[in-house]
Amino acid sequence: MSSTVTLPIWLLAIVAALALWSVLDRLLIPSARWLLRRRINRAIDELNTRLKLRIQPLKLAKRQALIDHLVFDPDVLRAIEDDAAQNGVPREIAQARARRYAREIVPSFSHYAYFGVGTRIARFVSTYLYRVRLGYLDEKALQAVDPDALLRQFDRPSIDG
């Protein structure tokens, strides 16, 4: 019972790499995401107060979170219960069907990725093409601007009819 077991170095390296991967996947990456998300939320709160902006949580949410939010909405849950009772199927099957419909409804387009990449590209292009300097900032005039002015601009009926 006290004999030694020898392992090839390549097998030990694979086991060590898998152990490191599991530590990263289960411990370090979620905690780093949590820290990053906390910093991002603080920056958004500061932007919302300083610039009178309202960044909607929908634009920052991941697709799976939006699907879960939709599936577990009280009205949708009531509709799932009604559908299960009407068709005589278990509630889990009706909920799986609702989840499938929610996956069809919620776009796979990521606002977060789109605006993150778009902002970086716009910053690079503008600093490459122009030398931007801000010499004067009229805070009172900026506070007087309606935060929903841009949204209302797109809600106006067009001149063409």
N, C-alpha and C positions, 0 to 999 in steps of 0.2 A: 503493500500500500504506500510505501514511501519512495517509490521510484519516480524519477523525473520525467516530465513530458516535454519533448522538444517540438517547437513549431518553426516552420520556415519563416524567414524574415518577411517575405512577401505576404504571407497570410497575416502576420502580426501587423504589417503596415495597413492592410485592408481593414482589419478589425479596428485599429486605432483611427483610421479615417472615418469609418462608420460611426464610431463612438463620438468623434469630434463633430461630425455632421449632426448627430442626434442632439448633442449639447447645444449646438448653434440653433438648430431648428426649434427645439422645445424651450430653451431658456433665454438665450441671448437675443435672438432676432425679435421675439415678441416684446421683450423689455425695451429694446431699442425703438421698436415701432411705437410703443407707449410713450417713451420720452419724446420722440419726434412729433407725435400727434399732439402731445401736451404743448410743446413749443409752438406748433402751427396754430393751435386753437388760441393761445395767448396772443400771437401776432395778429390773427384775424380779429380778436376782440379789440385789440389796440387800433387796428385799421378802422373797425366799425365806429369806434368812438372819436378818433382823431379826424377822419375824413367823412364822417356821417354816411358811411356806406353800409349796405346790408348784403353781406355775402350769404346767399341762401345755403342752408345745410344740404339741400338736394344736390347742389353742384359739387360738393365735397364728398358725398357718400359713395361707397363702392357699390357695384351692381348687386352683389349678393345681399348686402344690407337693405337695399331698396326692395328686392324681391321679398325678403323676410318681412319687411315693414308692410308691404302690400298684402301678403298672405295672412298675416296676423292682425290685420285691421278688423275692428269689431263688426263692421258691415259685411266684410268678406267672410268672416267666421260664421256669421248668421246665415249667409247664402250657402256656405258649405254644409251647414247643418240641415238647411231646407232641402238642398239637393240630395243629400244622403238619405233623408227621410222619404223624399218623393220617389227616388229611383230604387230604394231598397238596397243600397250598397253600404258597406262599412264607411265610417267617417274618415278613416285613413286613406281610402281609395279616392273619396271626393276631395280630400285635402291635397293628395298627390296630383289630381287633375287640376286643381286650382293653382298649385305651384307651377305646373307645366304651362298653364295659361299666363301666369305672372312672368315666367321667363320669356314668353313671346312678347309681352307688353313692354317690359322694362328694356330699354335699349342697351346694347352692349357698348355703346359709345360712352367713353369716360370723359366727363367734363373736366375732372381733376387732371387727367393726363393731357388733355387737349389744351387747357389753359396753362398748365405748367410748361409744356413744350413751347406753346405759342408765345408765352411771356419771355422765355429765354431767347427764342429766335428773334423776337421783336427788339429785345434789349441789345442783342448782338448787332443786328442790322442798323439800328438807330445810332449806336455808338460808333459803328464802322463808317457810316455815311455822314453823320453830323457830329459837331462838337457842341453838346448841349450844356448851357450854363443857365442857372436860375439866379437872377439878380434881385428880384423883388417878389414877395409873396403877400398877396392881399387876403388875409385870413377871413375878414368880414365878408368879402365878396364870395369866397369859396363856401362859406357857411350858408350863404343865401341861396346857393344853387340847390334845387330840389333833387334829392337822391334818386327819385324815380323818373327824372326827366328823359333819360335815354330810353327807358322802357316805354314811356308814353309816346316817344317819337315814332316807335315802330307800331304802336297801336292806332295811329292816325289813319283815316281812310286816304287812299291815294287819290291824286288829282284825276287820273285816268278813269276812275270810276270803279 
